[in-house]
Every structure is written in C-alpha cells, then in structure tokens.
Amino acid sequence: MPTTYRVREGDCFVSIAESHGHFWQTVWYHDGNAELRSQRKDPHLLVPGDIVDIPDLQRQEVAAAADARHKFRRKGVPSKIRIRVLREGEPRRNQPFRLEFDGQTVTGKTTGDGLVEAAIFGTAKKARLLVGTEYDQDIFDLDLGHLEPVTEIRGIKQRLQNLGYDVGEIDGDPAAAEFVTALGEFQAKHELDATGRLDDATKTTLESTYGC
C-alpha cells in the first residue's frame, strides 16, 4: 500500500522521492498526488505540512547465473541547480564559480547572463557557491529546497530577500514594516504602483524576475 509523507521545511519532490528510492517523476505524477500537483504546479515548491503520497517500489526480476558475481547499477536522473548571479542588478558574466555540497565540489564558469548550472545530489540540503576570483568574489550560503510557492507570503519574502531586499523575518506576516518597505522598493524599481501591498501584478513581476 502507498504511504504518505508530511512535507517538512527544506523538502521538495526530488529529495522526498530519492529518500524513498524513487525518481521524482514517479512520485510527482503518481495518481495520489494529482490534487497537490494541481495546487503547487512545480515539484520544487512545496509548503511544510503538504501531504505527499509515496507509491510502492516496483520489484524487478533479472535472470542471472547462480555461480557468478553480478553488478547492478541503478539508473539515476541527476538534479540540477540553476542560479543567476547579479551584482548591483548586473549579471556576473563569464566568472569562475565553485559549488560545494555534501563533501563534493563542482567548478565552472557563469554564462553571459550570469547563470550558474551544475549537477547536484537531489538530497543535498545546503551548499556554498563562490563566484569570481579570489579578490573579487561573492559567496552565497544556500538552503536548498526551502523556497515556498509565490502564493505564500513566506515565498514572496524569500524571493525578495534573495534579490537583495531587507524583508525582516521570513514569516507569514504581510504587514511587517520591513516587508512593506521592501515590497514598495521592488514595485518602484519595476514601475509598478509602489503601494507596499501585494497584488497580482507584483506577484507576476516577482515570479518573472526571480525565475519561478
């Protein structure tokens, strides 16, 4: 029988599926998650308390000689991290980067749009990203899987904070002074009515600016 899992902070379908021995697509498209799928839209954006149905693992039988040693390798789909790095609104183009997570290190260069792309373990919860040369370097400590949907006040605050705005506490209070100020600053920068109040136009612009 399928089991259920209550989402905790930092979870996404990738980490939940891997911890239960599945590919994330198997869990995301499982019939038992149809309602949650229609509500959340994105497998990487869950809210603590969401309930995920975990399907049973499927048993596979393979014919093999009894008097020989055999090696089986589980096919996997690597997770990817994609981050656009800006400095004062401008992308950090063609800069060396180093991504550290779970004792692993991935190196590369940002794209012309300042984009970092790298394969990463789906179960990784934290990472450190270093962009630039030794004397001109930006360092980011990343909480992976913690981003909530843009429909949640916490999700709005997380995106604004990651874009460099001071939102105060990351909580569900839409009237907090720091959040109202930050929202007004974001609205003004993007030529919206700088009311400091959340509306559909602001949500859409924030989602587009942030990328999700």
Secondary structure, 3 states (H helix, E strand, C coil): CCEEEECCCCCCHHHHHHHCCCCHHHHHCCHHHHHHHHHHCCCCCCCCCCEEEECCCCCCCCCCCCCCCCCCCCCCCCEEEEEECEECCEECCCCEEEEEECCEEEEEECCCCCEEEEEECCCCCEEEEEEEECCEEEEEEEECCCCCCCCCHHHHHHHHHHCCCCCCCCCCCCCCHHHHHHHHHHHHHCCCCCCCCCCHHHHHHHHHHHCC
